[in-house]
Amino acid sequence: MVLLALAVVLAMIDITRSVAASQIVLTPLVDSWVTINQASFDAVRSAVEAWTMDFIWDPVLLWALKIPSWLALGAVSLLLAWLGRSRSQPFGRFASH
């Protein structure tokens, strides 16, 4: 739920910036990450470049990091919520199966 709340906050920031600029403003995930912690971004970049093939960082991960921050965090939070949901009992609450 924290990721979903953060996604809503980031969406509100983009909405506020869009209203102020009179055009749509979408903050990419990479910009938010670099603003929050440049050192961790550099560490992940160097680790990915060192341990994987060259094309993994530049076209693949950079493309994924260009999506809006609120969309990325919202999608991850909804996926985690769906994976962590409680399964319903097919035969009722007090069934023996």
KAFENRA-V991474 format. One record per backbone hydrogen bond with DSSP energy under -1.0 kcal/mol. CO is the residue of the C=O (numbers start at 1). NH is the residue of the N-H. If there is no record, write none. Layout:
{{CO	NH} {CO	NH}}
This chain:
{{1	5} {2	6} {3	7} {4	8} {5	9} {6	10} {7	11} {8	12} {9	13} {10	14} {11	15} {12	16} {13	17} {14	18} {15	19} {16	20} {17	21} {18	22} {18	23} {27	69} {28	32} {29	33} {30	34} {31	35} {32	36} {33	37} {37	41} {38	42} {39	43} {40	44} {41	45} {42	46} {43	47} {44	48} {45	49} {46	50} {47	51} {48	52} {53	56} {54	58} {55	60} {56	61} {57	62} {60	64} {61	65} {63	66} {65	30} {67	29} {68	72} {69	73} {70	74} {71	75} {72	76} {73	77} {74	78} {75	79} {76	80} {77	81} {78	82} {79	83} {80	84}}
